[in-house]
Amino acid sequence: MSEKSTKNTTRSKKSPVRKRREYSDLKMILMVFAVVVVAIVVGELAKRSPAGVTEITPQAAPALKQYDSPPAMTIDTAKQYLATIKMEKGGEFVVKLYPDKAPVTVNSFVFLAREGYFDGVTFHRVLEGFMAQTGDPTGGGSGGPGYQFDNEYSDLNFDKEGVVAMANAGLNTNGSQFFITFAPVPLRSDEYTIFGQVISGMDVVKGITSRDPLKNPNFTGDVIQSITITEKD
């Protein structure tokens, strides 16, 4: 009886130890399991993070080309210059430039076109029945190449569709912005320098999407893909 009692007492003393050992083993298993789960989750996040960063990080705006002064005269006023304007949405039109009527203006336009200045630029102001204006890389109507030059005067008038002239903020503030008329318009040639005429693709010009930057500034509008200058004797 005494021996049996002793054995029972011994078992009861070992039981808490075994429980602690079992608890410790279970705790260790859970910790290992947790570490494995965390490692898997971290690994998956690491795989996905580059795409996530790319999607939510805004792209830096491309630097605008700016120049300290108007370009040196490089055109030959005795030659013929054609500007083929290709639209990003499709279609193109051709402008005959007037180097003999507006040499400084044509020289600046040819320089900027060959520099790729107009590539990707929107027609930011397009008013039905009036004109389509472009040449501002900012798309807001106040941008320019960093320089200005004076108006040039000639016998040309706004008496037909397809007239190409410089937009300005007043006399002698010409830069890079220009417009194309949709019809004869009541503008004065002593206020705006006319330097070209659309000779083909006027249907493409008239198909440029209307846009008023004052009413809908967040709408991009139709974009110029490229302007190619052709020089002929």
Summary of the structure (lengths in Angstrom):
residues: 233
radius of gyration: 36.2
end to end distance: 129.6
largest distance: 134.2
contacts: 621
relative contact order: 0.17
helix: 31%
strand: 21%
